[in-house]
Amino acid sequence: MRRPVSIPSSAPAQPSIVRPAVVYFLLFGAVAAYFPYIAVYYRSIGISLPEIGLLAALNAGVAVIAAPAWGALVDRVRDVRGPIAVAGLWSAAAATWLAVTREPIIVGIAVVTLAAGSAGLGPMLDSRTIQIVGKNRDRYGRARAFGSLAFTIMALATGILIGGTGPQGLFLVYVSGLFLTGVVAYVLLGGPDRGAPTTARITTDFASGLADLIRDPTLLLFFIGSVLVWTAVSAVHTFLSIHLVQLGASSALVGLVWTPGALVEVPLMLAFPLLVRRIGAERLLVLGGLAYAVRAGLWALTSDPLLFVAIAPLGGLGFALFYVGTVTYVSRAVPPSVQATAQGLFSGTAFSIGTILGSVVGGQLAAALTIPGMFAVSAAGTAAGAAIVLWATEARKTARRA
């Protein structure tokens, strides 16, 4: 008898995004409990507005170094599980410390400790997801969409929770989310990388790849534009919740303002591969920056918290297109040997530098121009950053054709 002949499928199966999607859900569920409400918590323990800006800048300052450092560690050891597990458990312990301290100096030390661990979680997960999806890197957005879904649910749920417990209730969600992120990431993100190079080749590829990354003028220009975008966006985000409370919004309504943007992110990220094919990653980046600019400009013109909710979806459009576009663009622009380092620089360090500048400059502008006035300046800054990103991506296209 003849053995049956197996006919290979003409379309190879796509790598599953389920494993990273689960980790994204846990990580950004935790972030949703922290990011919208931490400034409100600081105010509740007697920290002034300038000090809140300094704490945000301090957090981001540590992340500038920590994010690429975690990425470089992953690139050298070729296994994300250990570093991401350590970072998750470290962050959970530091967040617990922050929740129980009240002395401003000790609060600052706890913030530094928390930032040193948490800054690497997102970039490390991004780099591993890029490895898992392989050549079809546009599918990264579909895994990341589950993080936005978790943000949508947990931002609103945490707002309701702290309405009963007070702002300190955010740490119940945040600490447990960080702990689960570290443990579950260790369990789910394993698996050998095909064709893994030898240790000597890893060292050579890493050194040469990092040198090429630093020398590329178009990537440097892209980095500058990204920093400007995140600076303007951070200035808005740092003082948004405080501004809403000043306008008379309840904690549940504050959570509701943060929810529509994340909700919009989900279908956009799921559809990102199609959007890239039809529009191009470079144009999506610019559209994302412009969406952020329009949101800030409209928020500058209104004082009704309900209108903030109506305008908020523009933020989801901005984040989905700009952040996912950045990860996708960088993954194609740098060699595999420095993927995690590059993601740490462009999605971690650029964001962190922007947070430093946005927190400090935004606080000064809010004091001089009021918070709505600062929103207006941020709108102009975001548009300028998007223009620089457009310049950088077009210059890279021209250089590659030449």
C-alpha angles and dihedrals in degrees: 000000000000118000113242112259115230113220113212116234115254090222113051116222115266116242112259117253094196097102098053090038090062092051092047089052092054096042098049093040084062093044090052090060093050111033102056096041110033093091090051089050091051090052090050092059093048103265114148126233094255090049090050089055090049092050090051090048091047091051091051093043091060090045091056088069100028099053098058090036091060089044092051090050091054091047090053099044094037093219123094097189100081097044095044092047091051091046092050096049092041090052093048091053092047092048089052089053091049090052094058102041128085106171107105095226092049089046088056092051091049090050090052091050092048093048092049089061105031098046093074099048098083098042093045091050090046093053093048091048090053088053092049096050090047120189094356093072094161086077089071088088092060091059092043090053090074088062090056090048090054091047090054093053100039099043090060094038092051091049089055091045096053090047084072103029102033125244092303088071089079089078092063088067098032099052095045091046093053092047093051091046092058095045098043093044090056091052099043107033099063127108132114121275110235114244095009109188126235121267092257092050091047091055093048094046093046094051095046093042093051091049091052090048092054095045097050106104094196091055090048090053090047089052091052092050091048092051091052092050093049091045092058093042092048092052088058096043096047094060102025098096093044090050091051092051089050088053089055101259119154121233089256091053090048088056090047091057090056094046107067093057093055090045091056090050093064101067091037092054092045089052094042097108090054092046092051092052093049102037108014130243093259094057091044089057092054093045089052092054092048091050089056090049094052091048093053092047093051092046088053089060100049137067098181112104091210090059088053087060091050093050095043097087089073087069090058090051090050096048097043093051100036102039098038089040090054093051091047095045094048092046089060095042101054133054120259092250092070102031097119092042091050093048088050090053100044103032097026111029096034090051091046095049088048090052091052094050094039094050095048100036092038091054092051093047092047090053092048101036103020120251094283089052089052089051089056093051090047090054090057092045093051092051090050091051091051089052091054091049089052090050091050096048093046090048090052091051090051092048093050092049090050 
